[in-house]
Amino acid sequence: MRMSHARVRRNTDPDLTPGARAAAAAASLFFSVPLMGLLWLLINGQIAPLSDSAFLPPWALGAAIAGFAILSFAFPRLAPNVFGWLCDMLMRLARWLW
């Protein structure tokens, strides 16, 4: 009796393919660059009056943007939720400050 070794094809989610993950990471740059830039300016604006030399270095901005690209690549479905949460927090903070 011969056993058939047919390959079982798994249903792959199109959001989890390497190409889709790379596209999510690239798309996250459209959100993370302005969002992290605004947060970086806001934090530096709050720190600058306290001390002349204490501010966030520019590499911190680049690290935050790279972190969001990595987050979007690793968790393509979680990243939009994180961006939405950060935008909401930024709006609440802006209403509170001004």
GIGI-V866388 format. One record per residue. N is the residue number from 1. OMEGA is omega in radians with two decimals (NA if undefined). Layout:
n:N omega:OMEGA
n:N omega:OMEGA
//
This chain:
n:1 omega:-3.07
n:2 omega:3.14
n:3 omega:3.12
n:4 omega:3.10
n:5 omega:3.14
n:6 omega:3.10
n:7 omega:3.07
n:8 omega:-3.11
n:9 omega:3.11
n:10 omega:3.05
n:11 omega:3.12
n:12 omega:3.12
n:13 omega:-3.11
n:14 omega:3.11
n:15 omega:-3.05
n:16 omega:3.09
n:17 omega:3.14
n:18 omega:3.12
n:19 omega:3.12
n:20 omega:3.09
n:21 omega:3.10
n:22 omega:3.09
n:23 omega:3.10
n:24 omega:3.11
n:25 omega:3.12
n:26 omega:3.13
n:27 omega:-3.14
n:28 omega:3.13
n:29 omega:3.11
n:30 omega:3.12
n:31 omega:-3.02
n:32 omega:-3.12
n:33 omega:3.12
n:34 omega:-3.10
n:35 omega:3.13
n:36 omega:3.08
n:37 omega:3.11
n:38 omega:3.11
n:39 omega:3.13
n:40 omega:3.10
n:41 omega:3.13
n:42 omega:3.13
n:43 omega:3.11
n:44 omega:3.10
n:45 omega:3.11
n:46 omega:-3.12
n:47 omega:-3.04
n:48 omega:3.13
n:49 omega:-3.12
n:50 omega:-3.09
n:51 omega:-3.13
n:52 omega:-3.03
n:53 omega:-3.08
n:54 omega:3.06
n:55 omega:3.09
n:56 omega:3.13
n:57 omega:-3.14
n:58 omega:-3.14
n:59 omega:3.09
n:60 omega:3.07
n:61 omega:3.11
n:62 omega:3.12
n:63 omega:3.12
n:64 omega:3.12
n:65 omega:3.10
n:66 omega:3.11
n:67 omega:3.10
n:68 omega:3.08
n:69 omega:3.11
n:70 omega:3.08
n:71 omega:3.14
n:72 omega:3.11
n:73 omega:-3.08
n:74 omega:-3.10
n:75 omega:-3.04
n:76 omega:-3.14
n:77 omega:-3.12
n:78 omega:-3.04
n:79 omega:3.11
n:80 omega:3.10
n:81 omega:3.13
n:82 omega:3.11
n:83 omega:3.11
n:84 omega:3.11
n:85 omega:3.13
n:86 omega:3.09
n:87 omega:3.09
n:88 omega:3.13
n:89 omega:3.12
n:90 omega:3.10
n:91 omega:3.09
n:92 omega:3.12
n:93 omega:3.13
n:94 omega:3.08
n:95 omega:-3.12
n:96 omega:-3.11
n:97 omega:-3.06
n:98 omega:NA
//
